[in-house]
Amino acid sequence: MLKKALPWVLAIVPAIVFLQTLPFKFTGHPMTQHIFSTIGDWFSSLGLAPLDTFFTHAGAYVIGAFEALAAIALLIPSRRHYGALLGTALLAGAIFFHIATPLGIAVQFPGEDAPDSSLFLLAVAAFACCLTLVLMNVRRFRGE
């Protein structure tokens, strides 16, 4: 029973994380604007103006579209391994930007009293689930 249930649990956790953030990404929510403009400003400070423009203006929509695709694939057993691979890449990016940019692990949103690390912790948990699914499906990727 555990052998059948584990892949579902490992797929549902990141799918929920992705799906719960979609409304924020597609509505221009102030928290999403803060996150993507912070990353854009970081790219600008590195002299990478095209990435600044992308993240500030289109990043949330593009990332959101890929997250929706990953969530759907994670919930389809025959495509789960592809969703896990895409999810692993997306979440590795999220974790990187939390660690390497001024965004930080605990994000200080404008108007909030204290920094919040929940987005980072959700990304780490979802990343662990996706990576585990990828490792469980190595043979599928090899065509075995």
C-alpha positions as CSV (number, residue, x, y, z in Angstrom):
1,M,0.0,0.0,0.0
2,L,2.8,2.4,0.8
3,K,4.4,1.7,-2.6
4,K,1.2,3.0,-4.2
5,A,0.5,5.9,-1.8
6,L,4.0,7.4,-1.6
7,P,4.1,8.6,-5.2
8,W,0.7,10.3,-4.7
9,V,1.8,12.0,-1.5
10,L,5.0,13.1,-3.1
11,A,3.1,14.5,-6.1
12,I,0.3,16.1,-4.2
13,V,2.5,18.2,-2.0
14,P,4.2,20.2,-4.7
15,A,1.1,20.3,-6.9
16,I,-0.7,22.0,-4.0
17,V,2.2,24.4,-3.5
18,F,2.1,25.3,-7.2
19,L,-1.6,25.6,-7.5
20,Q,-2.1,27.7,-4.4
21,T,0.4,30.3,-5.7
22,L,-1.1,30.6,-9.2
23,P,-3.7,33.3,-8.3
24,F,-1.0,35.4,-6.8
25,K,1.1,35.1,-10.0
26,F,-1.6,35.8,-12.5
27,T,-3.3,38.7,-10.7
28,G,-0.3,41.0,-10.1
29,H,-0.6,40.6,-6.3
30,P,1.6,43.0,-4.4
31,M,3.6,40.1,-2.8
32,T,4.3,38.7,-6.2
33,Q,5.3,42.1,-7.5
34,H,7.7,42.5,-4.6
35,I,9.3,39.2,-5.2
36,F,9.8,39.5,-8.9
37,S,10.8,43.2,-8.8
38,T,13.4,42.3,-6.1
39,I,14.8,39.6,-8.4
40,G,14.7,42.0,-11.3
41,D,16.5,44.7,-9.4
42,W,19.2,42.2,-8.4
43,F,19.7,41.3,-12.1
44,S,19.9,45.0,-12.9
45,S,22.6,45.5,-10.3
46,L,24.6,42.8,-12.0
47,G,24.3,44.6,-15.3
48,L,21.8,42.1,-16.7
49,A,19.1,44.5,-17.8
50,P,17.2,42.1,-20.1
51,L,16.6,39.7,-17.2
52,D,15.6,42.7,-15.0
53,T,12.9,43.6,-17.6
54,F,11.8,40.0,-17.9
55,F,11.4,39.3,-14.2
56,T,9.8,42.6,-13.4
57,H,7.2,42.5,-16.2
58,A,6.7,38.9,-17.3
59,G,8.4,36.6,-14.8
60,A,5.4,35.9,-12.7
61,Y,3.3,34.9,-15.7
62,V,5.9,32.7,-17.3
63,I,6.9,31.0,-14.0
64,G,3.2,30.6,-13.2
65,A,2.5,29.0,-16.5
66,F,5.3,26.5,-16.0
67,E,4.1,25.8,-12.4
68,A,0.6,25.1,-13.7
69,L,2.0,22.7,-16.2
70,A,4.1,21.0,-13.6
71,A,1.1,20.7,-11.2
72,I,-1.1,19.1,-13.9
73,A,1.6,16.7,-14.9
74,L,2.3,15.7,-11.3
75,L,-1.4,14.7,-10.9
76,I,-1.4,12.5,-14.0
77,P,0.4,9.2,-13.1
78,S,1.8,8.5,-16.6
79,R,3.2,12.1,-16.7
80,R,4.2,12.5,-13.1
81,H,7.9,12.0,-13.7
82,Y,7.9,14.9,-16.2
83,G,6.0,17.1,-13.7
84,A,8.5,16.2,-11.0
85,L,11.4,17.0,-13.3
86,L,9.9,20.4,-14.2
87,G,9.0,21.0,-10.6
88,T,12.5,20.2,-9.4
89,A,13.9,22.8,-11.9
90,L,11.3,25.5,-10.9
91,L,11.8,24.9,-7.2
92,A,15.6,24.9,-7.5
93,G,15.3,28.3,-9.1
94,A,13.0,29.5,-6.3
95,I,15.4,28.3,-3.6
96,F,18.4,29.8,-5.5
97,F,16.7,33.2,-5.7
98,H,15.8,33.1,-2.0
99,I,19.3,32.3,-1.0
100,A,21.4,34.3,-3.5
101,T,19.5,37.5,-3.9
102,P,18.3,40.3,-1.6
103,L,14.9,38.6,-1.5
104,G,16.3,36.4,1.3
105,I,15.1,33.3,3.0
106,A,12.7,35.3,5.2
107,V,11.1,37.8,2.9
108,Q,10.2,41.2,4.3
109,F,7.1,42.2,2.4
110,P,6.2,45.9,2.3
111,G,3.7,46.8,5.0
112,E,4.3,43.6,7.0
113,D,5.7,43.7,10.6
114,A,8.1,40.8,10.3
115,P,9.9,38.8,7.6
116,D,8.2,35.6,6.5
117,S,10.1,32.4,5.6
118,S,7.1,30.3,4.7
119,L,7.6,30.6,1.0
120,F,11.1,29.4,1.3
121,L,10.1,26.5,3.5
122,L,7.3,25.5,1.1
123,A,9.8,25.6,-1.8
124,V,12.2,23.3,0.1
125,A,9.5,20.8,1.0
126,A,8.1,20.7,-2.5
127,F,11.6,20.5,-4.0
128,A,12.3,17.5,-1.8
129,C,9.1,15.8,-3.0
130,C,9.8,16.5,-6.7
131,L,13.5,15.4,-6.4
132,T,12.4,12.2,-4.7
133,L,9.9,11.5,-7.5
134,V,12.6,12.1,-10.1
135,L,15.0,9.7,-8.4
136,M,12.2,7.1,-8.1
137,N,11.7,7.4,-11.9
138,V,15.2,7.4,-13.2
139,R,14.5,4.2,-15.2
140,R,11.6,5.9,-17.0
141,F,13.9,8.8,-18.0
142,R,16.4,6.2,-19.4
143,G,13.7,4.6,-21.4
144,E,13.9,1.3,-19.4
